[in-house]
Amino acid sequence: MRSGYCGVAMACGVLLAACGGPEPAGDGAAAPVADMPARAGEVWAIADGGVADAPSPAAVAAFVEGLHAFVLDGERLHAGSVRHDGARQDDGSLLFLLPGGLQARLVRDGDGLLLHLGEGDPVRLQRRAGDGEGVP
């Protein structure tokens, strides 16, 4: 009898996974699941020294939002399994709307980028790999 319940539970789990699982909680505005970047893209991460013994609030916010390391492919940002589609601004920066309504903005700063999350101080990013094309 017990093995019958386990089989039914397993079948329900497989069926839910095949159907995409339950609807997301909250407003249902989950970011799209990431597809592979169209080309290699550029790998960016918080710059060395950005998460020393006392990380800045901006660095902590970047970790919380999953933006401490990502691939930038043109105007698309791939962070973990989530893709964010950006919009190029008049000043050349890229603007991303994150789940929950928070805005992230990437601004060119020398050979690096500054990541602005909301109205807080920016965190410096450094390119780890890639050709640098498509960067704001």
Secondary structure, 3 states (H helix, E strand, C coil): CHHHHHHHHHHHHHHHHHCCCCCCCCCCCCCCECCCCCCCCEEEEECCCCCCCCCCHHHHHHHHCCCCEEEEECCEEEECCEEEECEECCCCCEEEECHHHCEEEEEEECCEEEEEECCCCCEEEEEEECCCCCCC
